[in-house]
Amino acid sequence: MAHSTSREFRPSHEKKPPASTSVELFAQLGMVRRGQSGLINQIKRGFPVSVIDKIITELDISQGELLEIISLPSATLTRRRSEKRLNPKESDRIYRVARVYRSVLQLFEGDKEAARSWLREPAKAFSGDTPLHHLNTEAGADEVQDLIGRLEHGVIA
């Protein structure tokens, strides 16, 4: 998707609290129950498969796009839907996407539309790849997190 106008991110000097805490966002997505600190145990047990639909809705992306990012074949998703639970590796990949989304939401001070737009915008830092599609590996997610940190501190990439 090509855009004719370029946007420059200018971080606010006045930090507002994020739209929700990590636990609240992850609870909303069905990853943990509110107040629960056992995220690692949830990942090991496997998230409920419904988290897929919640992330698709939250990010406003297609199922195919999310499945590509988390390397989950649609046939496997069909099987997981009957089992009602993702396996630990799939849950960890979903968590990676949600974790970065939380950081982007914080960067944009809770503005979901701005966060979604930024995730879909090709970035020079990623050779024209979008931050969202850069999440298909842990190393890519680390690069996105690094870019978010630089933007938060006013370091132009």
Buried (B, 14 or more C-beta within 10 A) or exposed (E): EEEEEEEEEEEEEEEEEBBBEBBBBBBBBBBBEEEEEEBEEBBEBBBBBBBBBBBBEBBEBEBEBBBBBBEBEEEBBEEBBEEEBBBBEBBBBBBBBBBBBBBBBBBBBBBBEBBBBBBBBBBEBBEEBBBBBBBBEEEBBEBBBEBBEEBBEEEEE
